[in-house]
Amino acid sequence: QGVGRPSVYHAVVVIFLEFFAWGLLTTPMLTVLHETFSHHTFLMNGLIQGVKGFLSFLSAPLIGALSDAWGRRSFLLLTVFFTCAPIPLMRISPWWYFAMISVSGIFSVTFSVIFAYVADVTQEHERITAYGLVSATFAASLVTSPAIGAYLSASYGDNLVVLVATLVAAVDICFILLAVPESLPEKMRPASWGASISWEQADPFASLKKVRKDSTVLLICITVFLSYLPEAGQYSSFFLYLRQIIGFGSASIAAFIAVVGILSIIAQTVFLSILMRSIGNKNTVLLGLGFQILQLAWYGFGSQSWMMWAAGAVAAMSSITFPAISALVSRNAESDQQGVVQGIITGIRGLCNGLGPALYGFIFFLFHVELNELPPDQTSGKKAMQDASDERAIIPGPPFLVGACIVLLAFLVALFIPEHSKASNTRKHSNSISSTLSSNQDRGSEEDIEPLLQDSSV
């Protein structure tokens, strides 16, 4: 089965095609969302994305564990199929489309299976580079596809965009069926299906229970939660906000995504390495959080198009935060704890993907930011703000300001994270781990030191 030996490039093609298909729908989805939920649009958008994110968080460990037993290829096919299943429903029945998006969260965990696939086909020292390639491919698909979708929508209508996205998704499914080989060796699979699956492996909260065992990891996890919660909410509603409240057109939104995406790639490749060498790991995290506070506050108070573009440039610099936090985690964790700690971070981000959109939708609803009086794609930024209430005139984007306050708390927590290399702290960690193992030996210590990468979504 498949073409050639399993490789990272198979995973890269699958990810690119899936997110390219969804990126094409950026403009049509905003229109359909506004037409379907003309009242409480932001609230409904937040609930839909929130349900999808939370279901993904709950199901990711189980699907990851099942893929360990039954192989990656079948679960790649399953996750891509259900993730892309709502696409053709956009023009057939918008209500079914949004219902399917919510329910598809159970299987919308392609990244979990992809990272497991990559781990199967790479050596340990190659894995960081391979994960970087997958992440860069994901970013590249989202940089290019919204602009293409906006052009097709303006020139030929939304129906063609939905058709093209459906065809791209079908090509992705056919690629998995025909070209992707199984990466999990036959000898690594159990004799009977499901024999190695236990509740501990399928429990999405299992990784979070390990946070309390290390104060440094606890501080890092709180920082990740408080910084990624607003980011997840912002991602779910920001393009809708740009179009309907600020007055961006479809072409402007596509250009905004492309420019900020390219700047983010530059920030994470060029500036991140420079900052890590010059000011250190922890200070790079603090700088990234500072940029995030600035851009969220700017989005919250900004009412003109140029303010959004300026804040977008700041947002690109704030993208250095998570890579810097990942590096900080690796420096503060022992070699046998790397998988556990990185898995905890991934679990927290998954939880934020469910809570963030719902939080932003509720705050928009609370401050009466509605889209009832605004035409879909013909409003200038100036006119959009003329019709705003006095409350909104002062704070056009209340959720972004709330997000800035949440990230400020993350900044204060991050100040207490110790910056020291793993080597300088080896003796202390080794002593604490030894004492922990000896005290827990009777209860069994396998759970404490087993890398989460072996039994969870990652």
Protein Blocks (a to p, Z undefined) as FASTA:
>chain_A
ZZhjddfklmmmmmmmmmmmmmmmmmmmmmmmmmmmmghklmmmmmmmmmmmmmmmmmmm
mmmmmmmmnojklmmmmmmmmmmmmmmmmmmommlmmmmmmmmmmmmmmkmmmmmmmmmm
pcfklmmmmmmmmmmmmmmmmmmmmmmmmmmmmmnojklmmmmmmmmmmmmmmmmmmmmc
cfbdfklpcfbghklpcfklmmmklmmmmmmmpmklmmmmmmmmmmmmmmmmmmmmmmmm
mmmmnopafklmmmmmmmmmmmmmmmmmmmmmmmmmmnojklmmmmmmmmmmmmmmmmmm
pcbfklmmmmmmmmmmmmmmmmmmmmmmmmmpcfklmmmmmmmmmmmmmmmmmmmmmmmm
mmmmmnopafklpcfklccfklmmmmpcfklmmmmplmlmmmmmmmmmmmmmmmmpccdd
fklmmmmmmmmmmmmmmmmmmnopklmmmcfklmcmZZ
